[in-house]
């Protein structure tokens, strides 16, 4: 397993759950969430649509 960067005490990390290597690190959890939401919309819109269609 590759070395993971150390988080500072006031940092949060959010990793993309679609298996891509995108990780958002920020000191503000809400800001990290917004950046990850934008990533999902930009990179995984089709994946999200398939997931929603599957659960309906």
Secondary structure as UniProt FT lines:
FT   TURN            9..10
FT   STRAND          12..15
FT   TURN            17..18
FT   STRAND          23..26
FT   HELIX           29..43
FT   HELIX           45..55
//
